[in-house]
Amino acid sequence: MKKFIVFIITLTAVVIGCMAEASAYSTVDNVRIGIYYGSNARAEYTLDCESGFYVGYYDGRSFISAGESGLTRLKIVKGGGNSVEAVNPLTGETVYSFDTTSYGLGIVPKADRMKITASASGTYRGGFDFRVFSGGNITAVNVVPLDSYLYGVISREMSPSWPKEALKAQAVCARNFAVGRLNHHKEYGFDLCNTVCCQAYSGVDYEAAGSYAPVDETSGKVLLCGTELVQTVYSSSMGPCTEDVKNVWGSNFSYLVSVSNEYEDTANIPNGVWTKELTKARATEIMNSKGYNIGEVVSVKALEYTPAGRVLRLEVTGTSGSKIFERESCRTIFSEATLSQMYTVTGGGETSYPNIYVLGSSGKSALPLNNAGVLGGNAPSAVYATDGTGTAVYQGTVSTSDSFIFSGQGWGHGVGMSQYGAKGMAEAGFDYEAILTHYYTGTHIEG
């Protein structure tokens, strides 16, 4: 019987003090990231590492080594039952076989990374845990040191060319998010997936020179509110201010409240200011596809706005009924036309009145044409109007559109940190701690 040696057993509980009280939260050296799972699980994989491999099994996040192989390429295939085999691809000889009913077959490169090829290829740090669930294909999980995982995350979530302090803020956000979602996908045998459902992650292939220092210089640091690990949600841009979490997801966290986003250059960033058109036919198709059978859509109206200027209640009316959406669903119901909850909606067959400008004693002010009295001219091509303080002239067209026009600001849910706002703060000289404590009210850094 081969003697088992411990290659990597690193599960550490860190106890951290907070303010006047002793507060504890658990972190881990390694995290388990799902790469191929569910319908994307494969019947076989190819692994490449020029230095060879250690073989064994994974007990949670710890690797137990049962030996090693000098081969530079291994093929991972299904054996009988729930077993998984590491095979020499040249000879077909089984190098190592393991029944994965309780634990997964573990492969760790002798170097700091290896390449895995299935439907696509990618290079990853750490090792891989392979397991068969209920007779299906082989699930492949990357078991990787937490900070090494973050190298591949922050360059997917924020441009590595941005100021370091913004990237450091992003690194802490990503670390908090990972620690806060341990075992989130436990039904598949891992902590986080590799998509934006959790955090976008593609291993070494998406690391960049700017990825390393922000992670290394914040290593071990997390953001707390009192003794609580902060849910560091973030999105791309948010317009003039962020949003209270209660107005988006209905929850209540003291640190996720509306704050100024004045350092975001909203007007000059991708999708910062936007206008989208949605035809009545497309609106009807979307409503039907989501199970809201209200007939042909004839009206979309924002019934209520939050104090921060986002749509809180949206009414969609059809020829056979109506539906009112609240909070985040005001953004997601017509997501192809609403990049955020901060928008206005016009059109849909209703008359659209342009503004005219009135010169009065206090200067030029805007006055909606439908609120002005027409004194003469051939409306709507030439209109003379007054609001009682002066006279204005408008020459243009009063229009009627069969489409809904959504005009808004920001991209994303609007809660927590604005990534472009963090960039602007960093460019203005704020460090990462100031950025984080601004966007997450009443919080502090520990670690």
Salt bridges, closest charged atoms under 4 A:
GLU44 OE2 - LYS75 NZ 3.59
ASP48 OD1 - ARG73 NE 2.65
GLU68 OE2 - LYS110 NZ 2.69
ASP112 OD1 - ARG113 NE 3.10
ASP112 OD2 - ARG125 NH1 3.16
ASP129 OD2 - ARG32 NH2 2.68
ASP147 OD1 - ARG175 NH2 3.22
GLU165 OE2 - LYS168 NZ 3.31
GLU187 OE2 - HIS185 ND1 3.95
ASP191 OD1 - ARG61 NH2 2.67
GLU207 OE2 - ARG125 NE 2.84
GLU217 OE2 - LYS164 NZ 3.02
GLU217 OE1 - LYS168 NZ 3.42
GLU243 OE1 - ARG310 NH1 3.52
GLU285 OE2 - ARG282 NH1 3.11
GLU326 OE2 - ARG313 NE 3.77
GLU328 OE2 - ARG331 NH2 2.63
GLU336 OE1 - ARG282 NH2 2.77
ASP402 OD1 - LYS280 NZ 3.64
GLU427 OE2 - LYS423 NZ 2.74
GLU446 OE2 - HIS444 NE2 3.01
